[in-house]
Structure formats: C-alpha cells, structure tokens
Amino acid sequence: MNGKWKLPIVLSLVNAPKRFNEIMKDVEGISPKVLAQELKHLEQNELVVRNVYATTPVSIVYEASPHIVTGK
C-alpha cells in the first residue's frame, strides 16, 4: 500500500462509509482526480468496497473492505 494518499483514504473509510465529497473533506489537499484514481486502485486491490444505490440521483458510497475492518 504505497503512495501518499492510500493510507489517509483507508483510515477515513475505517471510521464510517462515506461518499466521494465526504472523503474529499476528510483527506485535506487531495484533488478530485487523484482521489478518483486512488479509490479505483484501492477497489481493484480489494481494500475498498464501492456500493452503488439505485436512487435518483444514483448514490455511490465507499467503505473499507471487511479485510481491513476485521484484520483478516
């Protein structure tokens, strides 16, 4: 888990599931483009789970994967 932003993003999501803008506020100094890239990488590595809810408009909520939360 290398990189400047991965750990702060994961730590933000361990506390509670959050939407994109909530993560932006939590992780100071990160740009929207970099946050989107980092979330995609974390999701591909199964460290973050992306939940899409069929609401109007669509809601996307990110949360730490069970691997991170339980430590298994």
Summary of the structure (lengths in Angstrom):
residues: 72
radius of gyration: 11.7
end to end distance: 16.0
largest distance: 36.1
contacts: 182
relative contact order: 0.22
helix: 49%
strand: 18%
